[in-house]
Amino acid sequence: MTTIDQEQLKRWRLILGAASEEKLQSYGAGGSMLDPESVLMDEALAAIYDGTASGYIDDGAPSSGNSRKAGLGPSAPKLAKWLGDIRSFFPPDVVSVIQSDAIERKGLTQLLFEPELLAQVKPDIQMVATLMALKGKIPEKTKETARQLVKAVVDEIVKRLSEDLRRAVTGALNRRQHSPLPSATGLDWNTTIRKNLKHYDKQRNLLLPEKVYFFDRARRSKEWTVILDIDQSGSMAGSVIYASIIGSIFASMPSLETRVVAFDTEVVDLSEQCANDPVDMLFGIQLGGGTDINKSIAYCETFVTEPKKTLFILVSDLYEGGNRTEMIQRLVDMHEAGVKTLCLLALSDQGVPSYDDAVAKKLAQYGIPCFGCSPDRLPELMEGALKGLDLAALAEKVKHTGN
């Protein structure tokens, strides 16, 4: 058997588990199919994915047949070793998946209850969603560690999105004024070229501008109102996190009056927490429960003082538990009054979740776009909305250029 064949069989053995070893050895592999490092990797996977394993509760009973012997006992040292093993053997994105599966499939909530264990968890948005859902059960001794984990994710998302969002808003507002202060992001190419055409050098085929024009970065305070209305039902966890953090970025921009509202059957105004500390805001969100979108929109309507300078973003799967007809009519009335109105069925990296297709189509008929959007595409939407572009056309463009 060639080395390549042996490597392939080893991979299949890791995928299929110990029960497959006898069958795989019939293909010609002699002796143990796994080297010492692969054995450790196999045990780490077995703790979560082997249906015959006892899970993380190791009752000490001897294993039989081909069932794996690995298990994650309730002791912190054993769980800590498992966390260390998966971080050693797998890349970060795979570690995130295994951690999530550990909680969902094997009930490894101990990951969240011991600060020394939680400190070893890889921070990611799925883990933040889990912490938010279980925040009432996290013991006091672990809360600060949990907060640090959430803060690490928040800081990473802010770093990833803040510059593009700020550039989009800066680029969209007050484009007609010019400034003597140079700024690469504010360079007015059209005016610079037009006013310097007389300086074109035909021999070198170069335009040699005598003066370069820049858009004025100064904007009057609170020029636009942005309202984020966020459905906090359990299925929207990733969208809730992203939307809340993006709301905190908006709140830091002096040109925007930002309101952040979360709802289930009740409405919670998170605007103050959003402006002060997005981590506290996330811990203030209660995932799960019913949904009354209409009630929430009615609350958000009170913030619309200048419709043509207001952007309303509903982040929801549109499954309405309240008055659906009235909810649709409220959105239509806002749209017809001049409010830039759109619905994000998802604001996440995982794609579009299940949503009420009938409501989405109904809203689309009135010119209110409904679509899934990755956070990286939101700056483009923001800039288009503030510039007065057709949101339906812009939404279609975003859909066709990837989420």
Secondary structure, 3 states (H helix, E strand, C coil): CCHHHHHHHHHHHHHHCHHHHHHHHCCCCCCCCCCHHHHHHHHHHHHHHCCCCCCCCCCCCCCCCCCCCCCCCCCHHHHHHHHHHHHHHCCHHHHHHHHHHHHHHHCCCHHHHCHHHHCCCCCCHHHHHHHHHCHHHCCHHHHHHHHHHHHHHHHHHHHHHHHHHHHHHHHHCCCCCEECCCCHHHECHHHHHHHCHHHEECCCCEECCCCCCEECCCCCCCCEEEEEEEECCHHHHHHHHHHHHHHHHHHCCCCEEEEEEEECCCEEECHHHHHHCHHHHHHCCCCCCCCCHHHHHHHHHHHCCCHHHEEEEEECCCCCCCCHHHHHHHHHHHHHHCCEEEEEEEECCCCCCCCCHHHHHHHHHCCCCEEEECHHHHHHHHHHHHCCCCHHHHHHHHHHCCC
